[in-house]
Amino acid sequence: MTTESPVSPERTAGSLRCLGLGITLGSQLTILAREQLAAADVVFFHSNSHYLTGFLQQINPNLVDLQPFYQPGQPRCDSYQAMLDAVIAAVTAGKNVVWACYGHPGIASWPPHQAIRQLKALGYRAKMEAGIGADACLYADLGIDPMAEGCQQFEASQFLFYQHTVDVSAYLLLWQVAIAGDFSLTKLASDSHFIDILVQHLQQWYPPDHQVILYEAADLPIWQYRSETVTLATLPQATLNQITTLVIPPLRPKSINHKMLDQLGVPADHPLRQTRLP
Ligand SMILES: C[S@@+](CC[C@H](N)C(=O)[O-])C[C@H]1O[C@@H](n2cnc3c(N)ncnc32)[C@H](O)[C@@H]1O
């Protein structure tokens, strides 16, 4: 007797592509994404600016705005479920659907991942295409190579809710910092009480005078990015917007693992051996 679950045969009508629009409007759209936007029967998107609506209308006028699914005071998970249902209903009705998301469609974005899982299980063609997320802009604007020192990143509330440890010799990025600690999933604006708790939590690893960066990539090509340095202690008084990502630079240099170098047989004259002991 087999225990494998049956695989649904692929359906011919109805499909979903979840794609990223990039962060800076227009200039970060991939050729593939533009082609898929133009070819879709219907494009679901979030009208976070009227520039975006106008831009997409030129490519494909069959737009459905998901922004009205966000109701004031309603938990975001309920809004996400309603969006998901609307997108799935369009695909199961036989339409070739594009879900156009801000940045990369798969970063801090549960609904597109879930839509793809559900539709694949039902036998529909469903795929995600990479886009330029806020992290990609951040590395370019701030001149950070995430592989040089290492880079940890968390959604700020997840960082508070779960037991995480921090490597202070690497960068730490906290996404959605403005709403850190919002367990109600209803807040849109920053709450300095919660930011204070975040700062206290971070002080397990960093001193209060550690310099941190508030980063915002430009939404439009004519704007400049924001890179504001403040001390960790003053974070509760800083302006934290929905698009702010918190960048915490390393506190100290990374230290050599001498035991590992021995195990790997790294010779005594190798540059790695010249690194001073911390
Ligand atoms: C729900 S997540 C969406 C991320 C998006 N999918 C992406 O790929 O960038 C929202 C968070 O992304 C980050 N973010 C979005 N836009 C940004 C921008 N213009 N500059 C810096 N960070 C941004 C912020 O941390 C913000 O709170």
The ligand as an SDF file (V2000), in Angstrom:
LIG
                    3D

 27 29  0  0  0  0  0  0  0  0999 V2000
    6.0010   43.9550    4.2710 C   0  0  0  0  0  0  0  0  0  0  0  0
    7.6980   44.2450    4.0210 S   0  0  0  0  0  0  0  0  0  0  0  0
    7.7620   44.1650    2.2880 C   0  0  0  0  0  0  0  0  0  0  0  0
    9.1370   43.9250    1.7510 C   0  0  0  0  0  0  0  0  0  0  0  0
    9.1570   43.8520    0.2250 C   0  0  0  0  0  0  0  0  0  0  0  0
    8.4590   42.6550   -0.2070 N   0  0  0  0  0  0  0  0  0  0  0  0
   10.5760   43.8620   -0.3240 C   0  0  0  0  0  0  0  0  0  0  0  0
   10.9120   42.9460   -1.0700 O   0  0  0  0  0  0  0  0  0  0  0  0
   11.3330   44.7860    0.0010 O   0  0  0  0  0  0  0  0  0  0  0  0
    7.8400   45.9390    4.4060 C   0  0  0  0  0  0  0  0  0  0  0  0
    9.2090   46.2690    4.9500 C   0  0  0  0  0  0  0  0  0  0  0  0
   10.1710   46.2130    3.9030 O   0  0  0  0  0  0  0  0  0  0  0  0
   11.1660   47.1940    4.0850 C   0  0  0  0  0  0  0  0  0  0  0  0
   11.0310   48.1930    3.0250 N   0  0  0  0  0  0  0  0  0  0  0  0
   10.0020   48.3560    2.1910 C   0  0  0  0  0  0  0  0  0  0  0  0
   10.2310   49.4230    1.3960 N   0  0  0  0  0  0  0  0  0  0  0  0
   11.4180   49.9270    1.7460 C   0  0  0  0  0  0  0  0  0  0  0  0
   12.1820   51.0250    1.3200 C   0  0  0  0  0  0  0  0  0  0  0  0
   11.7520   51.8490    0.3690 N   0  0  0  0  0  0  0  0  0  0  0  0
   13.3690   51.2470    1.9320 N   0  0  0  0  0  0  0  0  0  0  0  0
   13.8180   50.4510    2.9200 C   0  0  0  0  0  0  0  0  0  0  0  0
   13.1380   49.4000    3.3700 N   0  0  0  0  0  0  0  0  0  0  0  0
   11.9430   49.1440    2.7960 C   0  0  0  0  0  0  0  0  0  0  0  0
   10.8520   47.8640    5.4320 C   0  0  0  0  0  0  0  0  0  0  0  0
   11.5560   47.1650    6.4550 O   0  0  0  0  0  0  0  0  0  0  0  0
    9.3730   47.6540    5.5250 C   0  0  0  0  0  0  0  0  0  0  0  0
    8.9010   47.7580    6.8390 O   0  0  0  0  0  0  0  0  0  0  0  0
  1  2  1  0
  2  3  1  0
  2 10  1  0
  3  4  1  0
  4  5  1  0
  5  6  1  0
  5  7  1  0
  7  8  2  0
  7  9  1  0
 10 11  1  0
 11 12  1  0
 11 26  1  0
 12 13  1  0
 13 14  1  0
 13 24  1  0
 14 15  1  0
 14 23  1  0
 15 16  2  0
 16 17  1  0
 17 18  1  0
 17 23  2  0
 18 19  1  0
 18 20  2  0
 20 21  1  0
 21 22  2  0
 22 23  1  0
 24 25  1  0
 24 26  1  0
 26 27  1  0
M  CHG  2   2   1   9  -1
M  END
$$$$
